[in-house]
Amino acid sequence: MSFSLHHGDALNVLSGLPDACVDSVITDPPYNSGGRTAMERTSRSARQKYSSAEAKHRLPDFTGENMDQRSYGFWLTQIMTEAHRLTRDGGTALLFSDWRQLPVTTDAIQAAGWLWRGILAWHKPTSRPQKGRFTQNCEFIVWASKGAIDGDRNPVYLPGLYSASQPSGKARCHITQKPVPVMRELVKIAPPGGTVLDFCAGSGSTGVAALLEGRDFIGVEKTTHYHEIAARRLDETLQQTGDPGDFELTS
């Protein structure tokens, strides 16, 4: 197994990668959501949007969280077009989204040339109840493919519903960190020995899951602090697997 982790802007990095080099694109892009109005979505930082006032952690912010919906749709279409070029025929794409950005996400992946396959649900059991309202304890994963899927190439039967809480305490190292158990299930959509790409790698959870499940990983992260955390976690995971592997870090 191997991984490469690039430090820089995702569009710039992806443009330098060769055609058909990955099997699955699995990523958690900045939603540019987190508010009832356009002003709330574009004027507040990621920490203000996605961390409660009572939160004890002081995790650093990340970039790319202040686009309006049209700009987000344009950016996502651009980058998913590039990701489409990098993906082998029959490969897949999985993108996290919340309810606000679900329509623009499904539009963007189709505009980028992908075949929209459906929506998966991630249930978060420890979400805070809201008096007089429904609890917002679900995020979504839009998934698509580059053309037809050959089920015989990777004959897995994967669920469409996942339930797990975000990491907490010392295990939490990113504001929007995803649980590794969920990511380990998702990376199984890539064939064993295949390559997973995450162009918004954050603290590296997608890559950790990919390595644990016997897949190679290519990651891109723009924020220096999180790039350093991801590099450490990926290196530790490679050692944990006992696979000597290869890795590459670029700036």
C-alpha positions, 0 to 999 in steps of 0.5 A: 500500500502507498499514499501521497499527500499534497499540500496546496490548492486542490484544482492546481494539484489535480491538474498535474495528476495523470488520467485514470489514476484513481478508482474512487473519489471520496471527499468531504468538501467544505459545504459553504452552508451552516446558516439560515441566510446567505449572510450567515453562510458567507460571513462566518468562519468554519469554527463559528458555523460547525462548533457549538459555543460550549465546545471545549476544543479550539480546532483551527479553521479551514479555508473555502467556507465562505462561497455563496451557493452559485460560487460553490456550485461552480467550484464543485463542478470545476473540481469534479470535472477534473476528478472525472478525468482522473477516475478510471471508467466504472469508478465512483465518486462519493461526496458528503453534503448537508441538506442545504447543499444537497441540490447543488451537489447533485447538479454539480456532479452531473454537470461534471459528467458523472452518472448520479447513482443515489444518496446515502445517509449518515446518522449521528446519534449524539446530535443535540436535540432541538426543542420544538423541532426535528433533530438535525442528526443526518448528513448525506453522501451523494454517490455517482459513477463514471459510466457503468459499474462492473459489479464483478470487478468488486463484488461488494454489498454495501449498506446505504445507511451508516450510524456513528458519532463524530470523534470526540475528546483527544480523538477529534483533530478537525472541526468536521472530522468523519468517523473512521468506521464509516469511512472504512465502509465507504472506501470498500466501493473501490476494489481491493488494491485500488486507489482512493482520492480525497482532494479535501483531505482534512485530517486524513480520515479517508486516507486512514480508512483506505490504508486500513482496508488495503487501498492506496490513497492520494490526498490534497489538503490546503490548510497547513495545520491539517496537512501536517496532522494528516501526514502524521496519521497516515504515516502511523496507519501505514506502520500499524498495518505492518506494510512497509509501503511507500509514501510521498509528501509534496508542498 
